[in-house]
Amino acid sequence: MLALFQSFGPTELLIILGIALVIFGPTQLPKLGRSIGKAIRELRASSSEVTKAVQEGLEGKDEEEKASKKKASKKKAEEEEIEEEEEEE
């Protein structure tokens, strides 16, 4: 998307702004710009929240897997100790 804006030169941007000025008028153009800016900010904020939640979820799964592996290895070690004690008797 950034490449799209890089292909526009100053002349193209002036033409687009001129057309927008003619269509929306000088009173509505600042309101339109504000609303577009708010929408972009909200989109960025929500996408960063989603990214953060996904990363935390992945990290949480890794920690849960490590914890479950530790529990399984402890349980296995306890079972082996019990079997050894039973064999000694």
PyMOL Python script that loads the backbone (N, CA, C, O; Angstrom):
from pymol import cmd

cmd.read_pdbstr("""\
ATOM      1  N   MET A   1       0.833  -1.187   0.000  1.00  0.00           N
ATOM      2  CA  MET A   1       0.000   0.000   0.000  1.00  0.00           C
ATOM      3  C   MET A   1       0.877   1.249   0.000  1.00  0.00           C
ATOM      4  O   MET A   1       0.527   2.259  -0.609  1.00  0.00           O
ATOM      5  N   LEU A   2       2.000   1.175   0.675  1.00  0.00           N
ATOM      6  CA  LEU A   2       2.906   2.310   0.719  1.00  0.00           C
ATOM      7  C   LEU A   2       3.448   2.611  -0.679  1.00  0.00           C
ATOM      8  O   LEU A   2       3.676   3.771  -1.022  1.00  0.00           O
ATOM      9  N   ALA A   3       3.653   1.581  -1.473  1.00  0.00           N
ATOM     10  CA  ALA A   3       4.147   1.782  -2.832  1.00  0.00           C
ATOM     11  C   ALA A   3       3.133   2.546  -3.675  1.00  0.00           C
ATOM     12  O   ALA A   3       3.504   3.277  -4.593  1.00  0.00           O
ATOM     13  N   LEU A   4       1.846   2.372  -3.359  1.00  0.00           N
ATOM     14  CA  LEU A   4       0.804   3.087  -4.084  1.00  0.00           C
ATOM     15  C   LEU A   4       0.935   4.592  -3.882  1.00  0.00           C
ATOM     16  O   LEU A   4       0.816   5.363  -4.834  1.00  0.00           O
ATOM     17  N   PHE A   5       1.184   5.011  -2.631  1.00  0.00           N
ATOM     18  CA  PHE A   5       1.309   6.433  -2.353  1.00  0.00           C
ATOM     19  C   PHE A   5       2.637   6.996  -2.856  1.00  0.00           C
ATOM     20  O   PHE A   5       2.726   8.192  -3.135  1.00  0.00           O
ATOM     21  N   GLN A   6       3.647   6.179  -2.973  1.00  0.00           N
ATOM     22  CA  GLN A   6       4.929   6.649  -3.474  1.00  0.00           C
ATOM     23  C   GLN A   6       4.870   6.934  -4.970  1.00  0.00           C
ATOM     24  O   GLN A   6       5.661   7.721  -5.489  1.00  0.00           O
ATOM     25  N   SER A   7       3.939   6.297  -5.656  1.00  0.00           N
ATOM     26  CA  SER A   7       3.841   6.523  -7.092  1.00  0.00           C
ATOM     27  C   SER A   7       3.136   7.842  -7.415  1.00  0.00           C
ATOM     28  O   SER A   7       3.232   8.329  -8.542  1.00  0.00           O
ATOM     29  N   PHE A   8       2.425   8.431  -6.437  1.00  0.00           N
ATOM     30  CA  PHE A   8       1.781   9.717  -6.648  1.00  0.00           C
ATOM     31  C   PHE A   8       2.800  10.829  -6.459  1.00  0.00           C
ATOM     32  O   PHE A   8       3.531  10.866  -5.470  1.00  0.00           O
ATOM     33  N   GLY A   9       2.832  11.724  -7.418  1.00  0.00           N
ATOM     34  CA  GLY A   9       3.683  12.896  -7.290  1.00  0.00           C
ATOM     35  C   GLY A   9       2.882  14.064  -6.760  1.00  0.00           C
ATOM     36  O   GLY A   9       1.683  13.931  -6.518  1.00  0.00           O
ATOM     37  N   PRO A  10       3.518  15.199  -6.577  1.00  0.00           N
ATOM     38  CA  PRO A  10       2.802  16.371  -6.068  1.00  0.00           C
ATOM     39  C   PRO A  10       1.687  16.845  -7.003  1.00  0.00           C
ATOM     40  O   PRO A  10       0.653  17.330  -6.544  1.00  0.00           O
ATOM     41  N   THR A  11       1.896  16.706  -8.295  1.00  0.00           N
ATOM     42  CA  THR A  11       0.872  17.125  -9.255  1.00  0.00           C
ATOM     43  C   THR A  11      -0.391  16.276  -9.114  1.00  0.00           C
ATOM     44  O   THR A  11      -1.503  16.805  -9.103  1.00  0.00           O
ATOM     45  N   GLU A  12      -0.214  14.963  -9.006  1.00  0.00           N
ATOM     46  CA  GLU A  12      -1.364  14.071  -8.862  1.00  0.00           C
ATOM     47  C   GLU A  12      -2.126  14.353  -7.570  1.00  0.00           C
ATOM     48  O   GLU A  12      -3.357  14.350  -7.551  1.00  0.00           O
ATOM     49  N   LEU A  13      -1.384  14.595  -6.493  1.00  0.00           N
ATOM     50  CA  LEU A  13      -2.031  14.891  -5.212  1.00  0.00           C
ATOM     51  C   LEU A  13      -2.828  16.196  -5.276  1.00  0.00           C
ATOM     52  O   LEU A  13      -3.925  16.275  -4.725  1.00  0.00           O
ATOM     53  N   LEU A  14      -2.290  17.212  -5.941  1.00  0.00           N
ATOM     54  CA  LEU A  14      -3.019  18.473  -6.088  1.00  0.00           C
ATOM     55  C   LEU A  14      -4.295  18.290  -6.903  1.00  0.00           C
ATOM     56  O   LEU A  14      -5.329  18.877  -6.586  1.00  0.00           O
ATOM     57  N   ILE A  15      -4.220  17.483  -7.941  1.00  0.00           N
ATOM     58  CA  ILE A  15      -5.415  17.218  -8.757  1.00  0.00           C
ATOM     59  C   ILE A  15      -6.473  16.500  -7.924  1.00  0.00           C
ATOM     60  O   ILE A  15      -7.651  16.852  -7.986  1.00  0.00           O
ATOM     61  N   ILE A  16      -6.063  15.491  -7.143  1.00  0.00           N
ATOM     62  CA  ILE A  16      -7.011  14.752  -6.305  1.00  0.00           C
ATOM     63  C   ILE A  16      -7.636  15.676  -5.259  1.00  0.00           C
ATOM     64  O   ILE A  16      -8.847  15.632  -5.037  1.00  0.00           O
ATOM     65  N   LEU A  17      -6.819  16.510  -4.616  1.00  0.00           N
ATOM     66  CA  LEU A  17      -7.344  17.445  -3.631  1.00  0.00           C
ATOM     67  C   LEU A  17      -8.288  18.469  -4.268  1.00  0.00           C
ATOM     68  O   LEU A  17      -9.294  18.846  -3.669  1.00  0.00           O
ATOM     69  N   GLY A  18      -7.964  18.909  -5.466  1.00  0.00           N
ATOM     70  CA  GLY A  18      -8.845  19.854  -6.179  1.00  0.00           C
ATOM     71  C   GLY A  18     -10.189  19.230  -6.495  1.00  0.00           C
ATOM     72  O   GLY A  18     -11.227  19.871  -6.329  1.00  0.00           O
ATOM     73  N   ILE A  19     -10.181  17.996  -6.946  1.00  0.00           N
ATOM     74  CA  ILE A  19     -11.445  17.302  -7.243  1.00  0.00           C
ATOM     75  C   ILE A  19     -12.264  17.128  -5.962  1.00  0.00           C
ATOM     76  O   ILE A  19     -13.478  17.332  -5.961  1.00  0.00           O
ATOM     77  N   ALA A  20     -11.582  16.746  -4.861  1.00  0.00           N
ATOM     78  CA  ALA A  20     -12.279  16.580  -3.575  1.00  0.00           C
ATOM     79  C   ALA A  20     -12.867  17.910  -3.114  1.00  0.00           C
ATOM     80  O   ALA A  20     -13.972  17.943  -2.571  1.00  0.00           O
ATOM     81  N   LEU A  21     -12.150  18.992  -3.324  1.00  0.00           N
ATOM     82  CA  LEU A  21     -12.643  20.315  -2.936  1.00  0.00           C
ATOM     83  C   LEU A  21     -13.890  20.688  -3.726  1.00  0.00           C
ATOM     84  O   LEU A  21     -14.838  21.245  -3.172  1.00  0.00           O
ATOM     85  N   VAL A  22     -13.888  20.384  -5.008  1.00  0.00           N
ATOM     86  CA  VAL A  22     -15.049  20.695  -5.843  1.00  0.00           C
ATOM     87  C   VAL A  22     -16.246  19.837  -5.442  1.00  0.00           C
ATOM     88  O   VAL A  22     -17.371  20.335  -5.386  1.00  0.00           O
ATOM     89  N   ILE A  23     -16.017  18.558  -5.163  1.00  0.00           N
ATOM     90  CA  ILE A  23     -17.113  17.641  -4.837  1.00  0.00           C
ATOM     91  C   ILE A  23     -17.700  17.944  -3.458  1.00  0.00           C
ATOM     92  O   ILE A  23     -18.918  18.054  -3.319  1.00  0.00           O
ATOM     93  N   PHE A  24     -16.852  18.081  -2.441  1.00  0.00           N
ATOM     94  CA  PHE A  24     -17.340  18.202  -1.058  1.00  0.00           C
ATOM     95  C   PHE A  24     -17.481  19.652  -0.594  1.00  0.00           C
ATOM     96  O   PHE A  24     -18.234  19.922   0.341  1.00  0.00           O
ATOM     97  N   GLY A  25     -16.796  20.557  -1.206  1.00  0.00           N
ATOM     98  CA  GLY A  25     -16.887  21.959  -0.802  1.00  0.00           C
ATOM     99  C   GLY A  25     -15.907  22.279   0.316  1.00  0.00           C
ATOM    100  O   GLY A  25     -15.409  21.387   1.003  1.00  0.00           O
ATOM    101  N   PRO A  26     -15.636  23.580   0.487  1.00  0.00           N
ATOM    102  CA  PRO A  26     -14.620  23.971   1.475  1.00  0.00           C
ATOM    103  C   PRO A  26     -15.048  23.757   2.930  1.00  0.00           C
ATOM    104  O   PRO A  26     -14.187  23.655   3.804  1.00  0.00           O
ATOM    105  N   THR A  27     -16.338  23.685   3.211  1.00  0.00           N
ATOM    106  CA  THR A  27     -16.763  23.493   4.604  1.00  0.00           C
ATOM    107  C   THR A  27     -16.748  22.021   5.006  1.00  0.00           C
ATOM    108  O   THR A  27     -16.474  21.705   6.164  1.00  0.00           O
ATOM    109  N   GLN A  28     -17.030  21.141   4.095  1.00  0.00           N
ATOM    110  CA  GLN A  28     -17.093  19.712   4.418  1.00  0.00           C
ATOM    111  C   GLN A  28     -15.735  19.018   4.329  1.00  0.00           C
ATOM    112  O   GLN A  28     -15.552  17.947   4.909  1.00  0.00           O
ATOM    113  N   LEU A  29     -14.801  19.602   3.625  1.00  0.00           N
ATOM    114  CA  LEU A  29     -13.505  18.946   3.427  1.00  0.00           C
ATOM    115  C   LEU A  29     -12.734  18.745   4.738  1.00  0.00           C
ATOM    116  O   LEU A  29     -12.188  17.660   4.935  1.00  0.00           O
ATOM    117  N   PRO A  30     -12.659  19.729   5.644  1.00  0.00           N
ATOM    118  CA  PRO A  30     -11.959  19.480   6.916  1.00  0.00           C
ATOM    119  C   PRO A  30     -12.640  18.397   7.757  1.00  0.00           C
ATOM    120  O   PRO A  30     -11.963  17.597   8.404  1.00  0.00           O
ATOM    121  N   LYS A  31     -13.980  18.371   7.750  1.00  0.00           N
ATOM    122  CA  LYS A  31     -14.695  17.335   8.485  1.00  0.00           C
ATOM    123  C   LYS A  31     -14.392  15.951   7.905  1.00  0.00           C
ATOM    124  O   LYS A  31     -14.203  14.981   8.639  1.00  0.00           O
ATOM    125  N   LEU A  32     -14.353  15.886   6.610  1.00  0.00           N
ATOM    126  CA  LEU A  32     -14.044  14.627   5.937  1.00  0.00           C
ATOM    127  C   LEU A  32     -12.625  14.167   6.282  1.00  0.00           C
ATOM    128  O   LEU A  32     -12.395  12.987   6.545  1.00  0.00           O
ATOM    129  N   GLY A  33     -11.694  15.093   6.277  1.00  0.00           N
ATOM    130  CA  GLY A  33     -10.309  14.759   6.623  1.00  0.00           C
ATOM    131  C   GLY A  33     -10.187  14.257   8.056  1.00  0.00           C
ATOM    132  O   GLY A  33      -9.459  13.300   8.320  1.00  0.00           O
ATOM    133  N   ARG A  34     -10.898  14.901   8.984  1.00  0.00           N
ATOM    134  CA  ARG A  34     -10.885  14.465  10.382  1.00  0.00           C
ATOM    135  C   ARG A  34     -11.456  13.064  10.529  1.00  0.00           C
ATOM    136  O   ARG A  34     -10.897  12.225  11.235  1.00  0.00           O
ATOM    137  N   SER A  35     -12.562  12.822   9.865  1.00  0.00           N
ATOM    138  CA  SER A  35     -13.191  11.504   9.993  1.00  0.00           C
ATOM    139  C   SER A  35     -12.319  10.408   9.378  1.00  0.00           C
ATOM    140  O   SER A  35     -12.249   9.299   9.906  1.00  0.00           O
ATOM    141  N   ILE A  36     -11.666  10.714   8.284  1.00  0.00           N
ATOM    142  CA  ILE A  36     -10.750   9.741   7.684  1.00  0.00           C
ATOM    143  C   ILE A  36      -9.562   9.500   8.614  1.00  0.00           C
ATOM    144  O   ILE A  36      -9.124   8.362   8.777  1.00  0.00           O
ATOM    145  N   GLY A  37      -9.046  10.551   9.215  1.00  0.00           N
ATOM    146  CA  GLY A  37      -7.931  10.412  10.161  1.00  0.00           C
ATOM    147  C   GLY A  37      -8.301   9.570  11.372  1.00  0.00           C
ATOM    148  O   GLY A  37      -7.522   8.723  11.808  1.00  0.00           O
ATOM    149  N   LYS A  38      -9.503   9.806  11.920  1.00  0.00           N
ATOM    150  CA  LYS A  38      -9.969   9.005  13.054  1.00  0.00           C
ATOM    151  C   LYS A  38     -10.107   7.536  12.668  1.00  0.00           C
ATOM    152  O   LYS A  38      -9.728   6.643  13.427  1.00  0.00           O
ATOM    153  N   ALA A  39     -10.649   7.303  11.492  1.00  0.00           N
ATOM    154  CA  ALA A  39     -10.828   5.918  11.044  1.00  0.00           C
ATOM    155  C   ALA A  39      -9.479   5.211  10.893  1.00  0.00           C
ATOM    156  O   ALA A  39      -9.337   4.045  11.263  1.00  0.00           O
ATOM    157  N   ILE A  40      -8.499   5.918  10.352  1.00  0.00           N
ATOM    158  CA  ILE A  40      -7.170   5.316  10.186  1.00  0.00           C
ATOM    159  C   ILE A  40      -6.543   5.030  11.543  1.00  0.00           C
ATOM    160  O   ILE A  40      -5.949   3.970  11.737  1.00  0.00           O
ATOM    161  N   ARG A  41      -6.669   5.978  12.500  1.00  0.00           N
ATOM    162  CA  ARG A  41      -6.125   5.773  13.852  1.00  0.00           C
ATOM    163  C   ARG A  41      -6.775   4.574  14.532  1.00  0.00           C
ATOM    164  O   ARG A  41      -6.088   3.759  15.148  1.00  0.00           O
ATOM    165  N   GLU A  42      -8.095   4.464  14.422  1.00  0.00           N
ATOM    166  CA  GLU A  42      -8.802   3.340  15.038  1.00  0.00           C
ATOM    167  C   GLU A  42      -8.385   2.016  14.396  1.00  0.00           C
ATOM    168  O   GLU A  42      -8.228   1.009  15.085  1.00  0.00           O
ATOM    169  N   LEU A  43      -8.209   2.024  13.088  1.00  0.00           N
ATOM    170  CA  LEU A  43      -7.782   0.817  12.392  1.00  0.00           C
ATOM    171  C   LEU A  43      -6.390   0.389  12.856  1.00  0.00           C
ATOM    172  O   LEU A  43      -6.155  -0.794  13.103  1.00  0.00           O
ATOM    173  N   ARG A  44      -5.474   1.338  12.972  1.00  0.00           N
ATOM    174  CA  ARG A  44      -4.123   1.018  13.444  1.00  0.00           C
ATOM    175  C   ARG A  44      -4.149   0.496  14.866  1.00  0.00           C
ATOM    176  O   ARG A  44      -3.467  -0.477  15.188  1.00  0.00           O
ATOM    177  N   ALA A  45      -4.941   1.146  15.728  1.00  0.00           N
ATOM    178  CA  ALA A  45      -5.019   0.725  17.132  1.00  0.00           C
ATOM    179  C   ALA A  45      -5.590  -0.688  17.244  1.00  0.00           C
ATOM    180  O   ALA A  45      -5.071  -1.522  17.986  1.00  0.00           O
ATOM    181  N   SER A  46      -6.650  -0.942  16.509  1.00  0.00           N
ATOM    182  CA  SER A  46      -7.258  -2.275  16.597  1.00  0.00           C
ATOM    183  C   SER A  46      -6.348  -3.342  16.005  1.00  0.00           C
ATOM    184  O   SER A  46      -6.288  -4.455  16.528  1.00  0.00           O
ATOM    185  N   SER A  47      -5.645  -3.028  14.933  1.00  0.00           N
ATOM    186  CA  SER A  47      -4.734  -4.023  14.361  1.00  0.00           C
ATOM    187  C   SER A  47      -3.563  -4.294  15.292  1.00  0.00           C
ATOM    188  O   SER A  47      -3.096  -5.430  15.378  1.00  0.00           O
ATOM    189  N   SER A  48      -3.076  -3.264  15.998  1.00  0.00           N
ATOM    190  CA  SER A  48      -1.987  -3.506  16.943  1.00  0.00           C
ATOM    191  C   SER A  48      -2.489  -4.307  18.143  1.00  0.00           C
ATOM    192  O   SER A  48      -1.748  -5.132  18.679  1.00  0.00           O
ATOM    193  N   GLU A  49      -3.737  -4.081  18.578  1.00  0.00           N
ATOM    194  CA  GLU A  49      -4.313  -4.864  19.665  1.00  0.00           C
ATOM    195  C   GLU A  49      -4.455  -6.326  19.263  1.00  0.00           C
ATOM    196  O   GLU A  49      -4.157  -7.222  20.053  1.00  0.00           O
ATOM    197  N   VAL A  50      -4.906  -6.566  18.045  1.00  0.00           N
ATOM    198  CA  VAL A  50      -5.057  -7.939  17.568  1.00  0.00           C
ATOM    199  C   VAL A  50      -3.692  -8.614  17.486  1.00  0.00           C
ATOM    200  O   VAL A  50      -3.539  -9.763  17.900  1.00  0.00           O
ATOM    201  N   THR A  51      -2.711  -7.908  16.959  1.00  0.00           N
ATOM    202  CA  THR A  51      -1.363  -8.465  16.867  1.00  0.00           C
ATOM    203  C   THR A  51      -0.822  -8.797  18.245  1.00  0.00           C
ATOM    204  O   THR A  51      -0.228  -9.856  18.445  1.00  0.00           O
ATOM    205  N   LYS A  52      -1.025  -7.901  19.191  1.00  0.00           N
ATOM    206  CA  LYS A  52      -0.555  -8.122  20.563  1.00  0.00           C
ATOM    207  C   LYS A  52      -1.255  -9.320  21.186  1.00  0.00           C
ATOM    208  O   LYS A  52      -0.612 -10.136  21.846  1.00  0.00           O
ATOM    209  N   ALA A  53      -2.565  -9.437  20.985  1.00  0.00           N
ATOM    210  CA  ALA A  53      -3.316 -10.554  21.543  1.00  0.00           C
ATOM    211  C   ALA A  53      -2.858 -11.879  20.956  1.00  0.00           C
ATOM    212  O   ALA A  53      -2.746 -12.873  21.673  1.00  0.00           O
ATOM    213  N   VAL A  54      -2.593 -11.898  19.659  1.00  0.00           N
ATOM    214  CA  VAL A  54      -2.124 -13.126  19.014  1.00  0.00           C
ATOM    215  C   VAL A  54      -0.750 -13.514  19.548  1.00  0.00           C
ATOM    216  O   VAL A  54      -0.503 -14.687  19.828  1.00  0.00           O
ATOM    217  N   GLN A  55       0.146 -12.541  19.689  1.00  0.00           N
ATOM    218  CA  GLN A  55       1.476 -12.829  20.215  1.00  0.00           C
ATOM    219  C   GLN A  55       1.404 -13.332  21.647  1.00  0.00           C
ATOM    220  O   GLN A  55       2.101 -14.282  22.002  1.00  0.00           O
ATOM    221  N   GLU A  56       0.564 -12.706  22.482  1.00  0.00           N
ATOM    222  CA  GLU A  56       0.408 -13.155  23.860  1.00  0.00           C
ATOM    223  C   GLU A  56      -0.193 -14.554  23.902  1.00  0.00           C
ATOM    224  O   GLU A  56       0.189 -15.373  24.738  1.00  0.00           O
ATOM    225  N   GLY A  57      -1.123 -14.823  23.010  1.00  0.00           N
ATOM    226  CA  GLY A  57      -1.719 -16.156  22.950  1.00  0.00           C
ATOM    227  C   GLY A  57      -0.700 -17.209  22.576  1.00  0.00           C
ATOM    228  O   GLY A  57      -0.677 -18.293  23.159  1.00  0.00           O
ATOM    229  N   LEU A  58       0.143 -16.897  21.607  1.00  0.00           N
ATOM    230  CA  LEU A  58       1.177 -17.842  21.204  1.00  0.00           C
ATOM    231  C   LEU A  58       2.184 -18.061  22.319  1.00  0.00           C
ATOM    232  O   LEU A  58       2.607 -19.191  22.562  1.00  0.00           O
ATOM    233  N   GLU A  59       2.571 -16.991  22.999  1.00  0.00           N
ATOM    234  CA  GLU A  59       3.519 -17.118  24.103  1.00  0.00           C
ATOM    235  C   GLU A  59       2.884 -17.889  25.248  1.00  0.00           C
ATOM    236  O   GLU A  59       3.553 -18.683  25.910  1.00  0.00           O
ATOM    237  N   GLY A  60       1.601 -17.662  25.485  1.00  0.00           N
ATOM    238  CA  GLY A  60       0.892 -18.386  26.541  1.00  0.00           C
ATOM    239  C   GLY A  60       0.814 -19.868  26.248  1.00  0.00           C
ATOM    240  O   GLY A  60       0.951 -20.690  27.154  1.00  0.00           O
ATOM    241  N   LYS A  61       0.592 -20.221  24.985  1.00  0.00           N
ATOM    242  CA  LYS A  61       0.548 -21.632  24.609  1.00  0.00           C
ATOM    243  C   LYS A  61       1.907 -22.284  24.828  1.00  0.00           C
ATOM    244  O   LYS A  61       1.983 -23.417  25.305  1.00  0.00           O
ATOM    245  N   ASP A  62       2.973 -21.579  24.485  1.00  0.00           N
ATOM    246  CA  ASP A  62       4.307 -22.119  24.691  1.00  0.00           C
ATOM    247  C   ASP A  62       4.556 -22.380  26.169  1.00  0.00           C
ATOM    248  O   ASP A  62       5.102 -23.420  26.536  1.00  0.00           O
ATOM    249  N   GLU A  63       4.155 -21.436  27.021  1.00  0.00           N
ATOM    250  CA  GLU A  63       4.343 -21.598  28.457  1.00  0.00           C
ATOM    251  C   GLU A  63       3.489 -22.741  28.995  1.00  0.00           C
ATOM    252  O   GLU A  63       3.935 -23.502  29.854  1.00  0.00           O
ATOM    253  N   GLU A  64       2.255 -22.863  28.490  1.00  0.00           N
ATOM    254  CA  GLU A  64       1.384 -23.946  28.920  1.00  0.00           C
ATOM    255  C   GLU A  64       1.956 -25.294  28.511  1.00  0.00           C
ATOM    256  O   GLU A  64       1.896 -26.254  29.280  1.00  0.00           O
ATOM    257  N   GLU A  65       2.516 -25.373  27.296  1.00  0.00           N
ATOM    258  CA  GLU A  65       3.117 -26.621  26.834  1.00  0.00           C
ATOM    259  C   GLU A  65       4.314 -26.994  27.696  1.00  0.00           C
ATOM    260  O   GLU A  65       4.484 -28.162  28.045  1.00  0.00           O
ATOM    261  N   LYS A  66       5.137 -26.024  28.041  1.00  0.00           N
ATOM    262  CA  LYS A  66       6.287 -26.292  28.893  1.00  0.00           C
ATOM    263  C   LYS A  66       5.841 -26.777  30.267  1.00  0.00           C
ATOM    264  O   LYS A  66       6.404 -27.725  30.813  1.00  0.00           O
ATOM    265  N   ALA A  67       4.821 -26.117  30.821  1.00  0.00           N
ATOM    266  CA  ALA A  67       4.322 -26.504  32.137  1.00  0.00           C
ATOM    267  C   ALA A  67       3.731 -27.906  32.104  1.00  0.00           C
ATOM    268  O   ALA A  67       3.957 -28.695  33.022  1.00  0.00           O
ATOM    269  N   SER A  68       2.977 -28.225  31.057  1.00  0.00           N
ATOM    270  CA  SER A  68       2.376 -29.556  30.972  1.00  0.00           C
ATOM    271  C   SER A  68       3.448 -30.620  30.772  1.00  0.00           C
ATOM    272  O   SER A  68       3.310 -31.730  31.285  1.00  0.00           O
ATOM    273  N   LYS A  69       4.515 -30.305  30.037  1.00  0.00           N
ATOM    274  CA  LYS A  69       5.611 -31.260  29.872  1.00  0.00           C
ATOM    275  C   LYS A  69       6.327 -31.502  31.194  1.00  0.00           C
ATOM    276  O   LYS A  69       6.706 -32.632  31.503  1.00  0.00           O
ATOM    277  N   LYS A  70       6.513 -30.430  31.981  1.00  0.00           N
ATOM    278  CA  LYS A  70       7.146 -30.583  33.296  1.00  0.00           C
ATOM    279  C   LYS A  70       6.288 -31.451  34.200  1.00  0.00           C
ATOM    280  O   LYS A  70       6.799 -32.330  34.894  1.00  0.00           O
ATOM    281  N   LYS A  71       4.968 -31.201  34.191  1.00  0.00           N
ATOM    282  CA  LYS A  71       4.068 -31.996  35.016  1.00  0.00           C
ATOM    283  C   LYS A  71       4.109 -33.463  34.594  1.00  0.00           C
ATOM    284  O   LYS A  71       4.137 -34.363  35.433  1.00  0.00           O
ATOM    285  N   ALA A  72       4.113 -33.686  33.281  1.00  0.00           N
ATOM    286  CA  ALA A  72       4.140 -35.054  32.779  1.00  0.00           C
ATOM    287  C   ALA A  72       5.441 -35.755  33.174  1.00  0.00           C
ATOM    288  O   ALA A  72       5.425 -36.925  33.556  1.00  0.00           O
ATOM    289  N   SER A  73       6.560 -35.046  33.084  1.00  0.00           N
ATOM    290  CA  SER A  73       7.831 -35.665  33.447  1.00  0.00           C
ATOM    291  C   SER A  73       7.899 -35.930  34.947  1.00  0.00           C
ATOM    292  O   SER A  73       8.444 -36.953  35.360  1.00  0.00           O
ATOM    293  N   LYS A  74       7.356 -35.028  35.775  1.00  0.00           N
ATOM    294  CA  LYS A  74       7.324 -35.253  37.224  1.00  0.00           C
ATOM    295  C   LYS A  74       6.442 -36.448  37.554  1.00  0.00           C
ATOM    296  O   LYS A  74       6.797 -37.286  38.383  1.00  0.00           O
ATOM    297  N   LYS A  75       5.290 -36.519  36.895  1.00  0.00           N
ATOM    298  CA  LYS A  75       4.378 -37.625  37.134  1.00  0.00           C
ATOM    299  C   LYS A  75       5.016 -38.947  36.734  1.00  0.00           C
ATOM    300  O   LYS A  75       4.878 -39.951  37.431  1.00  0.00           O
ATOM    301  N   LYS A  76       5.708 -38.936  35.618  1.00  0.00           N
ATOM    302  CA  LYS A  76       6.370 -40.145  35.150  1.00  0.00           C
ATOM    303  C   LYS A  76       7.467 -40.561  36.121  1.00  0.00           C
ATOM    304  O   LYS A  76       7.629 -41.747  36.411  1.00  0.00           O
ATOM    305  N   ALA A  77       8.221 -39.583  36.625  1.00  0.00           N
ATOM    306  CA  ALA A  77       9.275 -39.882  37.582  1.00  0.00           C
ATOM    307  C   ALA A  77       8.678 -40.444  38.867  1.00  0.00           C
ATOM    308  O   ALA A  77       9.231 -41.385  39.436  1.00  0.00           O
ATOM    309  N   GLU A  78       7.571 -39.894  39.334  1.00  0.00           N
ATOM    310  CA  GLU A  78       6.913 -40.409  40.536  1.00  0.00           C
ATOM    311  C   GLU A  78       6.417 -41.828  40.316  1.00  0.00           C
ATOM    312  O   GLU A  78       6.549 -42.674  41.200  1.00  0.00           O
ATOM    313  N   GLU A  79       5.846 -42.099  39.143  1.00  0.00           N
ATOM    314  CA  GLU A  79       5.369 -43.451  38.842  1.00  0.00           C
ATOM    315  C   GLU A  79       6.528 -44.435  38.817  1.00  0.00           C
ATOM    316  O   GLU A  79       6.391 -45.562  39.292  1.00  0.00           O
ATOM    317  N   GLU A  80       7.671 -44.022  38.266  1.00  0.00           N
ATOM    318  CA  GLU A  80       8.838 -44.896  38.229  1.00  0.00           C
ATOM    319  C   GLU A  80       9.348 -45.180  39.637  1.00  0.00           C
ATOM    320  O   GLU A  80       9.759 -46.300  39.939  1.00  0.00           O
ATOM    321  N   GLU A  81       9.320 -44.166  40.497  1.00  0.00           N
ATOM    322  CA  GLU A  81       9.751 -44.364  41.879  1.00  0.00           C
ATOM    323  C   GLU A  81       8.828 -45.339  42.595  1.00  0.00           C
ATOM    324  O   GLU A  81       9.288 -46.201  43.344  1.00  0.00           O
ATOM    325  N   ILE A  82       7.537 -45.202  42.365  1.00  0.00           N
ATOM    326  CA  ILE A  82       6.566 -46.107  42.986  1.00  0.00           C
ATOM    327  C   ILE A  82       6.802 -47.531  42.498  1.00  0.00           C
ATOM    328  O   ILE A  82       6.760 -48.467  43.296  1.00  0.00           O
ATOM    329  N   GLU A  83       7.048 -47.713  41.207  1.00  0.00           N
ATOM    330  CA  GLU A  83       7.311 -49.039  40.649  1.00  0.00           C
ATOM    331  C   GLU A  83       8.581 -49.634  41.240  1.00  0.00           C
ATOM    332  O   GLU A  83       8.634 -50.829  41.531  1.00  0.00           O
ATOM    333  N   GLU A  84       9.605 -48.804  41.417  1.00  0.00           N
ATOM    334  CA  GLU A  84      10.852 -49.287  42.007  1.00  0.00           C
ATOM    335  C   GLU A  84      10.638 -49.725  43.446  1.00  0.00           C
ATOM    336  O   GLU A  84      11.188 -50.738  43.878  1.00  0.00           O
ATOM    337  N   GLU A  85       9.841 -48.968  44.188  1.00  0.00           N
ATOM    338  CA  GLU A  85       9.560 -49.312  45.580  1.00  0.00           C
ATOM    339  C   GLU A  85       8.772 -50.614  45.658  1.00  0.00           C
ATOM    340  O   GLU A  85       9.006 -51.437  46.543  1.00  0.00           O
ATOM    341  N   GLU A  86       7.832 -50.796  44.724  1.00  0.00           N
ATOM    342  CA  GLU A  86       7.042 -52.025  44.714  1.00  0.00           C
ATOM    343  C   GLU A  86       7.918 -53.221  44.361  1.00  0.00           C
ATOM    344  O   GLU A  86       7.720 -54.309  44.903  1.00  0.00           O
ATOM    345  N   GLU A  87       8.866 -53.041  43.475  1.00  0.00           N
ATOM    346  CA  GLU A  87       9.757 -54.132  43.088  1.00  0.00           C
ATOM    347  C   GLU A  87      10.683 -54.516  44.238  1.00  0.00           C
ATOM    348  O   GLU A  87      11.038 -55.686  44.384  1.00  0.00           O
ATOM    349  N   GLU A  88      11.074 -53.545  45.049  1.00  0.00           N
ATOM    350  CA  GLU A  88      11.967 -53.809  46.184  1.00  0.00           C
ATOM    351  C   GLU A  88      11.247 -54.622  47.256  1.00  0.00           C
ATOM    352  O   GLU A  88      11.879 -55.409  47.962  1.00  0.00           O
ATOM    353  N   GLU A  89       9.944 -54.442  47.385  1.00  0.00           N
ATOM    354  CA  GLU A  89       9.204 -55.147  48.426  1.00  0.00           C
ATOM    355  C   GLU A  89       9.023 -56.538  48.029  1.00  0.00           C
ATOM    356  O   GLU A  89       8.420 -57.317  48.768  1.00  0.00           O
TER     357      GLU A  89
END
""", "prot")
cmd.dss("prot")
cmd.show_as("cartoon", "prot")
cmd.util.cbc("prot")
cmd.orient("prot")
